[in-house]
Amino acid sequence: RIYLSAMKSPVQLQDLVSDHQFEMWLSKFLEMEHIPHYLNQFLRTSPSVQQLCQYIATSTLEQKLPKFLTASRVDDYHFEWQHKLKKFSFLQQQRLEHKLETWIASFI
């Protein structure tokens, strides 16, 4: 009845149900036997939740970690081994950041 009423009018849910009633319904809903298990499974397997966690992890790492290996030109090096070392270090940094992002996303 509430749903049908809400579909016919521009009122919002907060106009139809008080915060206290909503809290009571939500607590009763969560007390149902399979709901917490279902929500847990859904949050663990949902691609959209995984993408959100990956985004949070990536943006956090980009903001908090300094870019200690900045990209520079090959001309800056006097020897080929310096360029190879810099390239190897940069690849390792990318792998480390990817592993951190994946771990943080799975942790969230």
N, C-alpha and C positions, 0 to 999 in steps of 0.2 A: 504494500500500500504506500509506503514511504517512497519507494522507487518510482512508482507510477505518478505519485504526486510531484516528485522532483522533476520528472521528465516533462510534465505539463506546465511547470512554472519556472521563472528565472531565479527562484530562491536557492540558496546554497545549503549544503548539508548542515552547517553550523546554525542555520535558522530553524531547522527541523529537529535537531538533536542537540541536547546540551553536552558540554564537555564531560560532565560526570556520567551521563548515560553512555556516551561513546566509550569512556574508560571501562565502564562495567561490561559493555558488550565485547570489547576487545579482550578483556581478561577472561570472560567466559569462552570466547572463541579460542583463545590460546590454551585453555584448560582441556579442550577436546583432545582425545587420545593421540591421534595421528598428525595433528596440525604442526606441532613443533618439529617433528621428524620430517614432514613434507617441506616445511619452510627451510630447514637446514639443508636438505637435499637440493632444493631449488636454488638456493643461494650458492651452493658449491658447484653446481653444474650449469648454471645459466651463463651463456656466452656474453650477454649484456653486462652482467655483474662482473664477469672476468675482465671485460674490456674497461669497465669503469675502474676497477682496481688497478689494472695496468696503466691507465691514464693517470690515476692518482700517484702511483709509484714513479712513473716517468717524470711527471711535472715536479714532484717533490725532489727527485734526484737532480733535475736540471736546475732547480732553484738553490738547493743546499750544497751540492758538491762543486768545488771550484774546477774550472777547466784547466787542470795543471798541464795538460798536453795540448797546446794550441796548434792548429794546423799552420805550417809555415812552408815557404817555397823551397824547392830543391836547391836553388841558387845560394841559399844561406849556409850550405854545408861545403866544407873544403874537401871532405873525403866521402866516398860512396858508402862506407860503413856507417857514417853518421846518419845518412839518409835512411839506410836500412834499419838502423836501431830506432830511429824516430818512428818509422812506419810500423815496425813491430810493436813498439810501445803504444802507439795509437790504436792498433788492432786489439791489443790486450785490454786497453781501457774500455773499448767498445764492448768486448766480451764480458768484462767485469760489470759494466753498467747494465748490460742485458740480464745477466744472472741476478744482480741485485733487484732489478725491476721485477723479474719473474718471482723471486723469493718474496719480496714485499707484497706483490699482488696476491700470491697464494696465502700469505699470512693474514692479509686483510680479509 
